[in-house]
């Protein structure tokens, strides 16, 4: 007799108004999965809301609601938006496929169905969902870890203060940071989590540089509020990457450091914090915004925050080896976007904050979203398109042209590309 837990049995909802189609899919999948069935679109929506399944196999041609309408309704509800939907249909035209992806479908299975194909597609989507769920859990755990660190940060900061500094009112800066950190504890959205991470990274680096306690506290405060100006940007636009924005959205985004700085204009003692917020998008080579500052003309705090932002963004864009990918990313951006003199101060805190390996050994490779690829990365696996054509071979070093090719041929901008990890 063993005490090992039973494996998790995923639930699949099969939706089709034809009994024979439902029976066939159930026969293919019931040995591995728990099956729930619905014979109409409205019934499918109600079943999914009552007890969300792990995956839905959805017919398109149904009398009451089409599969497209069902999928759109599910994606519009936060309780069911996370459920992957695979369309099962005899429709094969490119327009049908595009419409399915537009409403939120993740894949197609064509009729008449083939058992091996159905099992493979289902298994692949469940594995992807599991990875996404693990990433969401990891982000939640990160938030908890950042919240738990606040007491330690307070002790460290106050311990660095001399008696003279404490008497001069530095404790007010510390209290300001703690107050805002407390506000961010109530924020469940990505803005609050990212801001806490950036503040932790930049503040720890400043301490390692042995900067005065007042400077450390101000850098932490600027880290917390570095992107506060984006809260005034139209909903949705601020969550896009810059290459996804329209010209007007990009113009508006480029003003957010100025809006952030405005918060500090009436407080003389915090105007240098406002300058850090204003300059955190400046680039070390002078190609940043809003002022095009270059090198050491960029405030030190802003340069630290820029590195912290790059680390946080890189670490949360992958599902494994987060610490090493983040460090590899900032090393490749030194001298252009980031100040190479400051990188070394981030190594240890990055490994502490983002070390999440479940195996004792490193795999030596990492899956990177297509939109996060950087020139100079080396492919660890061949890249083959949907038609089976070899696009790029293992061992190729990525340049701008090959990255553009990968992004152009990827079904989604987050499609993964395997590259070797550079630990040097």
Residue, then its C-alpha position, 0 to 999 in steps of 0.5 A: x500500500x502506498x501513500x502517494x497522491x493520485x494524479x490530478x484528473x483534468x476535466x474536459x467539457x465537450x460541446x456539440x449538438x450532435x450526439x455521435x460527435x460527442x460520443x466519439x470525442x468522449x470515447x477518445x478521451x475518457x480513459x485519461x480525463x473526466x468528461x462533461x458534455x453540453x449539447x448547446x452553446x447556452x448550456x456550455x456557458x452555464x456549465x463552464x460558469x458553474x464548475x469551470x473545466x480545464x479545457x473545452x472542445x467546442x463545435x462551431x456550427x450550433x443552432x442557438x449560439x455559434x461556437x464563436x459566440x460561446x467562446x467570446x462569452x466565456x472570454x468576457x467573463x473573468x470566471x471562465x476567461x482562463x479556460x483554453x478553447x479548442x474548436x472542433x469543426x469541419x470549417x477549414x477556410x483561413x477566415x474561419x481560423x482567424x475568426x476563431x483565434x480573434x475570439x479567444x480560441x487556442x487551436x483547431x481540430x478538424x472533422x472527421x477527428x483522428x484520435x491521436x490528433x485529438x489526444x495530442x492537441x488536448x495534452x499540449x494545451x493542458x500542459x500550456x495551461x498548467x505552465x500559465x497557472x504556475x506562472x500566475x502562482x509564482x507571481x502571487x508568491x512573489x507578491x507575498x515575498x515582497x510584502x514580507x520583505x518590508x519589515x526587513x527593509x525598514x530595519x536595514x534602512x534605519x540601521x544605516x542612519x546615523x543619529x544625526x540623520x535620524x535627528x534631521x528628519x530622514x525617518x520621514x522619508x522612510x515613513x513615506x516609503x513604508x506608507x506607499x508600500x502599504x498602499x501597494x499591499x492592497x493592489x492586486x494588479x501587476x502595477x503594484x507587484x512590478x513597482x514593489x519588485x523594482x523598489x526592492x531591486x533598486x534599493x538593495x543595489x543602492x545599499x550595496x553601493x554604500x550610498x547614504x541612507x537618505x539616498x537609499x530611501x529616495x531611490x526606493x520611493x522613486x522605484x515604487x512610483x517610477x511608472x505612476x504616470x501610466x495610471x493616467x494613460x487610457x485603459x489598455x494602452x499602458x499594458x501594451x509593449x511599445x511596438x504594439x502601440x499606435x502612434x498616438x498611444x506611443x506619444x501619450x506613453x512617452x509623457x508618463x515620466x513627466x506626469x510622474x515627476x509632477x507629483x513631486x513638484x510641490x515638495x522641495x525636499x523630494x524634487x530629486x525623487x521626481x527627477x529619478x521618476x522623470x529619467x527612468x526611461x533615459x538610455x545610457x547611449x542617449x536614445x531614451x526619453x523624455x530628454x535624451x540624456x546620456x551617460x552620467x548625465x542621467x541621475x544615478x537613481x534613474x540608472x538603477x531603476x532602469x536596470x531594476x525595471x529590465x530585470x523585473x520585466x525579463x524575469x517575469x516573461x519566462x517560466x523557468x531560470x528567471x534569475x539567469x535570464x534576467x541577468x543575461x538580458x541586462x548584460x546584453x543591454x549594457x553600454x546601450x540602454x544600461x550603465x555597465x558600471x552598476x550591473x554587478x550590484x544587482x547580481x546577488x539580489x536578482x538570484x535571491x528574488x527570482x531563484x525558482x528552480x525545481x531541479x538542482x541542475x541547470x538545463x543550459x537552455x531557456x524558452x524565451x517569448x518571441x517578443x523578448x528575443x535579443x540579438x546575440x542569443x544562440x538557438x538551442x533548438x531548430x525553429x520549424x514553422x507550422x508547415x514543417x519548414x525549417x526556418x533556423x537551425x540550432x546553433x544560429x546566433x540571432x540577429x535583427x533579421x532572424x528575430x523579425x522572421x521568428x516574430x512574423x511567423x509566430x502564431x502569437x507574440x508570446x510563442x516560445x523560442x529555445x536559446x542557450x543560457x549564457x552564464x558568463 
